[in-house]
């Protein structure tokens, strides 16, 4: 027997009820929304954070190599 819903699926997906949380776990997102989300380019803040983290990791690796080499 098909489940009858009292809410329009389109309306609930676009504007969640006030008691619903705003974020969604990836398992809760429909395939169409995942495709749209994946197609969005990363934000400038994310790219900057990734660049800073990358430079920090490389710098830490170089510093560790210098310290280890100096202890020999």
PyMOL commands that place a pseudoatom at each C-alpha (Angstrom):
pseudoatom trace, name=CA, resn=UNK, resi=1, chain=A, elem=C, hetatm=0, pos=[0.000, 0.000, 0.000]
pseudoatom trace, name=CA, resn=UNK, resi=2, chain=A, elem=C, hetatm=0, pos=[1.419, 3.394, -0.953]
pseudoatom trace, name=CA, resn=UNK, resi=3, chain=A, elem=C, hetatm=0, pos=[2.138, 5.833, 1.829]
pseudoatom trace, name=CA, resn=UNK, resi=4, chain=A, elem=C, hetatm=0, pos=[0.108, 9.014, 1.530]
pseudoatom trace, name=CA, resn=UNK, resi=5, chain=A, elem=C, hetatm=0, pos=[2.052, 12.116, 2.418]
pseudoatom trace, name=CA, resn=UNK, resi=6, chain=A, elem=C, hetatm=0, pos=[0.413, 15.274, 3.672]
pseudoatom trace, name=CA, resn=UNK, resi=7, chain=A, elem=C, hetatm=0, pos=[3.355, 17.410, 2.587]
pseudoatom trace, name=CA, resn=UNK, resi=8, chain=A, elem=C, hetatm=0, pos=[4.345, 18.337, -0.920]
pseudoatom trace, name=CA, resn=UNK, resi=9, chain=A, elem=C, hetatm=0, pos=[7.773, 16.746, -1.443]
pseudoatom trace, name=CA, resn=UNK, resi=10, chain=A, elem=C, hetatm=0, pos=[8.924, 19.720, -3.521]
pseudoatom trace, name=CA, resn=UNK, resi=11, chain=A, elem=C, hetatm=0, pos=[7.869, 22.199, -0.841]
pseudoatom trace, name=CA, resn=UNK, resi=12, chain=A, elem=C, hetatm=0, pos=[9.504, 20.234, 1.986]
pseudoatom trace, name=CA, resn=UNK, resi=13, chain=A, elem=C, hetatm=0, pos=[12.748, 19.832, 0.012]
pseudoatom trace, name=CA, resn=UNK, resi=14, chain=A, elem=C, hetatm=0, pos=[12.965, 23.536, -0.809]
pseudoatom trace, name=CA, resn=UNK, resi=15, chain=A, elem=C, hetatm=0, pos=[11.775, 25.026, 2.481]
pseudoatom trace, name=CA, resn=UNK, resi=16, chain=A, elem=C, hetatm=0, pos=[12.119, 22.691, 5.472]
pseudoatom trace, name=CA, resn=UNK, resi=17, chain=A, elem=C, hetatm=0, pos=[9.675, 23.149, 8.352]
pseudoatom trace, name=CA, resn=UNK, resi=18, chain=A, elem=C, hetatm=0, pos=[10.930, 25.378, 11.203]
pseudoatom trace, name=CA, resn=UNK, resi=19, chain=A, elem=C, hetatm=0, pos=[11.613, 22.423, 13.510]
pseudoatom trace, name=CA, resn=UNK, resi=20, chain=A, elem=C, hetatm=0, pos=[13.912, 20.776, 10.955]
pseudoatom trace, name=CA, resn=UNK, resi=21, chain=A, elem=C, hetatm=0, pos=[17.664, 21.349, 11.046]
pseudoatom trace, name=CA, resn=UNK, resi=22, chain=A, elem=C, hetatm=0, pos=[19.153, 23.301, 8.142]
pseudoatom trace, name=CA, resn=UNK, resi=23, chain=A, elem=C, hetatm=0, pos=[22.027, 20.921, 7.332]
pseudoatom trace, name=CA, resn=UNK, resi=24, chain=A, elem=C, hetatm=0, pos=[21.623, 17.447, 5.902]
pseudoatom trace, name=CA, resn=UNK, resi=25, chain=A, elem=C, hetatm=0, pos=[23.772, 14.339, 6.092]
pseudoatom trace, name=CA, resn=UNK, resi=26, chain=A, elem=C, hetatm=0, pos=[24.795, 13.186, 2.585]
pseudoatom trace, name=CA, resn=UNK, resi=27, chain=A, elem=C, hetatm=0, pos=[22.665, 10.052, 3.004]
pseudoatom trace, name=CA, resn=UNK, resi=28, chain=A, elem=C, hetatm=0, pos=[19.590, 12.264, 3.469]
pseudoatom trace, name=CA, resn=UNK, resi=29, chain=A, elem=C, hetatm=0, pos=[20.084, 14.278, 0.281]
pseudoatom trace, name=CA, resn=UNK, resi=30, chain=A, elem=C, hetatm=0, pos=[18.344, 13.206, -2.908]
pseudoatom trace, name=CA, resn=UNK, resi=31, chain=A, elem=C, hetatm=0, pos=[20.392, 12.213, -5.934]
pseudoatom trace, name=CA, resn=UNK, resi=32, chain=A, elem=C, hetatm=0, pos=[19.354, 15.376, -7.782]
pseudoatom trace, name=CA, resn=UNK, resi=33, chain=A, elem=C, hetatm=0, pos=[20.554, 17.614, -4.939]
pseudoatom trace, name=CA, resn=UNK, resi=34, chain=A, elem=C, hetatm=0, pos=[23.859, 15.697, -4.701]
pseudoatom trace, name=CA, resn=UNK, resi=35, chain=A, elem=C, hetatm=0, pos=[24.481, 16.280, -8.423]
pseudoatom trace, name=CA, resn=UNK, resi=36, chain=A, elem=C, hetatm=0, pos=[23.768, 20.004, -8.053]
pseudoatom trace, name=CA, resn=UNK, resi=37, chain=A, elem=C, hetatm=0, pos=[25.987, 20.229, -4.948]
pseudoatom trace, name=CA, resn=UNK, resi=38, chain=A, elem=C, hetatm=0, pos=[28.846, 18.341, -6.625]
pseudoatom trace, name=CA, resn=UNK, resi=39, chain=A, elem=C, hetatm=0, pos=[28.667, 20.653, -9.658]
pseudoatom trace, name=CA, resn=UNK, resi=40, chain=A, elem=C, hetatm=0, pos=[29.209, 23.774, -7.526]
pseudoatom trace, name=CA, resn=UNK, resi=41, chain=A, elem=C, hetatm=0, pos=[32.807, 24.987, -7.524]
pseudoatom trace, name=CA, resn=UNK, resi=42, chain=A, elem=C, hetatm=0, pos=[34.558, 25.106, -4.147]
pseudoatom trace, name=CA, resn=UNK, resi=43, chain=A, elem=C, hetatm=0, pos=[34.292, 28.395, -2.309]
pseudoatom trace, name=CA, resn=UNK, resi=44, chain=A, elem=C, hetatm=0, pos=[37.195, 30.822, -2.154]
pseudoatom trace, name=CA, resn=UNK, resi=45, chain=A, elem=C, hetatm=0, pos=[37.417, 30.286, 1.621]
pseudoatom trace, name=CA, resn=UNK, resi=46, chain=A, elem=C, hetatm=0, pos=[37.769, 26.509, 1.146]
pseudoatom trace, name=CA, resn=UNK, resi=47, chain=A, elem=C, hetatm=0, pos=[40.472, 26.921, -1.507]
pseudoatom trace, name=CA, resn=UNK, resi=48, chain=A, elem=C, hetatm=0, pos=[42.379, 29.348, 0.714]
pseudoatom trace, name=CA, resn=UNK, resi=49, chain=A, elem=C, hetatm=0, pos=[42.133, 27.020, 3.719]
pseudoatom trace, name=CA, resn=UNK, resi=50, chain=A, elem=C, hetatm=0, pos=[43.342, 24.082, 1.603]
pseudoatom trace, name=CA, resn=UNK, resi=51, chain=A, elem=C, hetatm=0, pos=[46.282, 26.133, 0.310]
pseudoatom trace, name=CA, resn=UNK, resi=52, chain=A, elem=C, hetatm=0, pos=[47.288, 27.260, 3.819]
pseudoatom trace, name=CA, resn=UNK, resi=53, chain=A, elem=C, hetatm=0, pos=[46.959, 23.703, 5.158]
pseudoatom trace, name=CA, resn=UNK, resi=54, chain=A, elem=C, hetatm=0, pos=[49.082, 22.387, 2.286]
pseudoatom trace, name=CA, resn=UNK, resi=55, chain=A, elem=C, hetatm=0, pos=[51.845, 24.930, 2.863]
pseudoatom trace, name=CA, resn=UNK, resi=56, chain=A, elem=C, hetatm=0, pos=[51.742, 24.253, 6.598]
pseudoatom trace, name=CA, resn=UNK, resi=57, chain=A, elem=C, hetatm=0, pos=[52.063, 20.495, 6.046]
pseudoatom trace, name=CA, resn=UNK, resi=58, chain=A, elem=C, hetatm=0, pos=[54.966, 20.901, 3.626]
pseudoatom trace, name=CA, resn=UNK, resi=59, chain=A, elem=C, hetatm=0, pos=[56.672, 23.355, 5.994]
pseudoatom trace, name=CA, resn=UNK, resi=60, chain=A, elem=C, hetatm=0, pos=[56.226, 20.974, 8.934]
pseudoatom trace, name=CA, resn=UNK, resi=61, chain=A, elem=C, hetatm=0, pos=[57.669, 18.097, 6.903]
pseudoatom trace, name=CA, resn=UNK, resi=62, chain=A, elem=C, hetatm=0, pos=[60.692, 20.176, 5.905]
pseudoatom trace, name=CA, resn=UNK, resi=63, chain=A, elem=C, hetatm=0, pos=[61.218, 21.337, 9.503]
pseudoatom trace, name=CA, resn=UNK, resi=64, chain=A, elem=C, hetatm=0, pos=[60.964, 17.747, 10.765]
pseudoatom trace, name=CA, resn=UNK, resi=65, chain=A, elem=C, hetatm=0, pos=[63.498, 16.603, 8.159]
pseudoatom trace, name=CA, resn=UNK, resi=66, chain=A, elem=C, hetatm=0, pos=[65.911, 19.358, 9.195]
pseudoatom trace, name=CA, resn=UNK, resi=67, chain=A, elem=C, hetatm=0, pos=[65.547, 18.556, 12.916]
pseudoatom trace, name=CA, resn=UNK, resi=68, chain=A, elem=C, hetatm=0, pos=[65.970, 14.806, 12.345]
pseudoatom trace, name=CA, resn=UNK, resi=69, chain=A, elem=C, hetatm=0, pos=[68.989, 15.422, 10.141]
pseudoatom trace, name=CA, resn=UNK, resi=70, chain=A, elem=C, hetatm=0, pos=[70.528, 17.774, 12.717]
pseudoatom trace, name=CA, resn=UNK, resi=71, chain=A, elem=C, hetatm=0, pos=[70.184, 15.150, 15.492]
pseudoatom trace, name=CA, resn=UNK, resi=72, chain=A, elem=C, hetatm=0, pos=[72.335, 12.624, 13.628]
for i in range(1, 72): cmd.bond("trace and resi %d" % i, "trace and resi %d" % (i + 1))
show_as sticks, trace
zoom trace
